[in-house]
Amino acid sequence: MDPISRRHRDPIFDAIPTPILLLDTDLVIKAVNRAYEDTVGLSADDVLLMQVFDAFPDNPEDPHADGVANLSASLDKVLTRRRPHDMLVQRYDVVDRRTGTWVSRVWQPTNSPVMDGDRVIGVVHQVQDITPVGEDLYRALTGYRDVVASTSAAGDGAHGQALAEHLHAVATRIRQHQALVEEVLHLRRALTSRATIDQAKGMIMADRRCSADEAFHVLRKLSSETNVRVVDVALALVYQAQGGGADLAVERS
């Protein structure tokens, strides 16, 4: 088995939190880590040993799709120049395997050569999903990417080196921004969950004439008995009170 293929289902490779594909020099997918499966929403068995553009074609419903062309150009640079290439930002839609529909996604991809001595034997393709950063930022970053791509001196001489360094700096800022976006989303979900639980507790307190602690005990008891998260139990109670869904009895124990 070749060195790249051995990484598939390697426990260390699978533990890497960054979504990664390992490609050979023919751009055939030889390894997929768990983070990539989770991010793209597929099983490695769906794409393993497929040519990457057969596994991930352009969205046929988007006449302006340029994911295949831009990724192909980046991979070619990595194979010929034998150094990493930051794509900065790329719209590259994926298929929802459950529904068969195309889902809009925006990525920050980086491609790096896999070396065996002086020989390139493959490419590491890593991605960060930056879809939450929004359409306006995507358009701005895409414009910047196109300016860099159209500069013939990029990668050659002092001017090209300056552009490459600036590109790397912007890519780093995007990663930092993505971390902030994810933190805000987690916080928003946490605050929403807390508000829902507090609303449900208030309903139980009014109904049972009990304390906040006793109301929360009722929620936890329902959660345990139904094997449903406390926040989802709370959401069901609020939804019921607003006239939706089936009854969810709150026993007076």
BELBELZI-V414877 format. One record per backbone hydrogen bond with DSSP energy under -1.0 kcal/mol. CO is the residue of the C=O (numbers start at 1). NH is the residue of the N-H. E is the energy in kcal/mol with one decimal. If there is no record, write none. Layout:
BEGIN
CO_NH_E ; CO_NH_E
END
This chain:
BEGIN
2_6_-1.6 ; 4_7_-1.7 ; 5_8_-1.4 ; 7_10_-2.6 ; 10_14_-2.7 ; 11_15_-1.2 ; 19_127_-1.8 ; 20_33_-1.9 ; 21_125_-2.9 ; 22_30_-3.2 ; 22_31_-1.3 ; 23_123_-2.3 ; 24_27_-2.1 ; 27_52_-3.0 ; 28_24_-1.9 ; 29_49_-3.0 ; 31_22_-2.6 ; 33_37_-1.9 ; 34_38_-2.7 ; 35_39_-2.4 ; 36_40_-2.6 ; 37_41_-1.9 ; 37_42_-1.7 ; 43_46_-2.0 ; 44_47_-1.4 ; 44_48_-2.5 ; 47_50_-2.2 ; 50_29_-2.9 ; 51_54_-1.5 ; 51_55_-2.2 ; 52_56_-2.2 ; 59_62_-1.9 ; 62_65_-1.7 ; 66_70_-2.5 ; 67_71_-2.6 ; 68_72_-2.4 ; 69_73_-1.9 ; 70_74_-2.1 ; 71_75_-2.7 ; 72_76_-2.1 ; 73_77_-1.9 ; 74_78_-2.1 ; 75_79_-2.3 ; 76_80_-2.2 ; 77_81_-3.1 ; 78_82_-1.6 ; 85_111_-2.4 ; 87_89_-2.4 ; 90_107_-3.1 ; 94_103_-3.5 ; 96_100_-3.3 ; 101_96_-3.5 ; 103_94_-2.0 ; 105_92_-2.3 ; 106_130_-2.1 ; 107_90_-2.5 ; 109_87_-2.5 ; 110_126_-2.8 ; 111_85_-3.0 ; 112_124_-3.4 ; 114_121_-3.0 ; 116_119_-1.5 ; 119_116_-3.2 ; 122_114_-2.8 ; 123_23_-2.8 ; 124_112_-2.2 ; 125_21_-2.6 ; 126_110_-2.7 ; 128_108_-2.2 ; 130_133_-2.0 ; 131_134_-1.5 ; 134_138_-1.8 ; 135_139_-2.4 ; 136_140_-2.1 ; 137_141_-2.8 ; 138_142_-2.6 ; 139_143_-2.2 ; 140_144_-1.9 ; 141_145_-2.7 ; 142_146_-2.4 ; 143_147_-1.8 ; 144_148_-2.3 ; 145_149_-2.5 ; 146_150_-1.8 ; 148_151_-1.1 ; 151_154_-2.0 ; 153_156_-2.7 ; 156_160_-1.3 ; 157_161_-2.2 ; 158_162_-2.3 ; 159_163_-2.3 ; 160_164_-2.5 ; 161_165_-2.5 ; 162_166_-2.4 ; 163_167_-2.8 ; 164_168_-2.3 ; 165_169_-2.2 ; 166_170_-2.5 ; 167_171_-2.5 ; 168_172_-2.3 ; 169_173_-2.1 ; 170_174_-2.2 ; 171_175_-2.1 ; 172_176_-2.2 ; 173_177_-2.8 ; 174_178_-3.0 ; 175_179_-2.1 ; 176_180_-2.0 ; 177_181_-2.9 ; 178_182_-2.7 ; 179_183_-2.0 ; 180_184_-2.6 ; 181_185_-2.6 ; 182_186_-2.5 ; 183_187_-2.5 ; 184_188_-2.9 ; 185_189_-2.5 ; 186_190_-2.5 ; 187_191_-2.9 ; 188_192_-2.6 ; 189_193_-2.7 ; 190_194_-2.5 ; 191_195_-2.5 ; 192_196_-2.3 ; 193_197_-2.6 ; 194_198_-2.7 ; 195_199_-2.2 ; 196_200_-2.5 ; 197_201_-2.7 ; 198_202_-2.3 ; 199_203_-1.8 ; 200_204_-2.3 ; 201_205_-2.9 ; 202_206_-2.1 ; 203_207_-2.2 ; 204_208_-3.1 ; 205_209_-1.7 ; 211_215_-2.2 ; 212_216_-2.4 ; 213_217_-1.9 ; 214_218_-1.7 ; 215_219_-1.9 ; 216_220_-2.6 ; 217_221_-2.3 ; 218_222_-2.5 ; 219_223_-2.5 ; 220_224_-2.4 ; 221_225_-2.4 ; 222_226_-2.2 ; 223_227_-1.2 ; 223_228_-1.4 ; 229_233_-2.3 ; 230_234_-2.7 ; 231_235_-2.3 ; 232_236_-2.2 ; 233_237_-2.2 ; 234_238_-2.4 ; 235_239_-2.7 ; 236_240_-2.5 ; 237_241_-2.3 ; 238_242_-1.5 ; 239_244_-2.4 ; 240_243_-1.8 ; 251_253_-1.2
END
